[in-house]
Amino acid sequence: MPSPPLSANRNRLRLRTRRQWRSWLKRNHARESEVWLVFAKRHTGKASFRYSEAVEEALCFGWIDTTVKRLDDEHYTQRFTPRSNLRNWSKINLERFRRMVAEGRMTEAGRSKLPADVAPPPRRHESGDPIPAFIARGIANDPVAQKKFSALPASYRRDYVRWISEAKQQETRERRLKEAIRRLKSNWRRVYDPSSAKS
């Protein structure tokens, strides 16, 4: 697959879709030091994916948005670079990060830029199926439960997810999610077995 076209300025990138941006990041996140992504201004009606989508994909590969500059009356450019400061995460970017994990879009390159004192969100199943978003969010909102869940063997994590998600009613699923969080915080390794709790 050919690389997306660059303008005369090597670091200026003109793309039309989120998929193209993710494809560029997949190939170049580890070897490029910056890129200026060109966006069409809203009033032009020109095809252009959204800035928020660009930031989400950048986070997936350990990159972040920085400077914005006017290009002309119809376009502006946003600079993206690999994240170097691992500490200063905004609340909105942490929320984006967790959403990308829940949707199965996060890569190891992105995970590596998370601060050490922030517990990582639960990963995808080994089978490749993403954890349902409401479960991932619920666990991620409790740092203690999240840390314990992430440390479990994959088969035990699957049991937790299956027990919550197999309930037919949403009310029951939400109740099981709360109970699962309680069990995780009480050191239950296996959702069905209180004797598996570590003291």
Buried (B, 14 or more C-beta within 10 A) or exposed (E): EEEBEEEEEEBBBBBEEBEBBBBBBBEBBEEBEEBBBBBBBEEEEEEBBEBEEBBBBBBBBBBBBEEEEEBEEEBBBBBBBBBEEEEEBEEEBBEBBBBBBBBBBBBEBBBEBBEEEBBBBBBBBEEEEBBBBBBBBBBBEBEEBBBBBBEBEEEBBBBBBEBBBEBEEEEEBBEBBEEBBEBBBEEBBBBEEEEEEEE
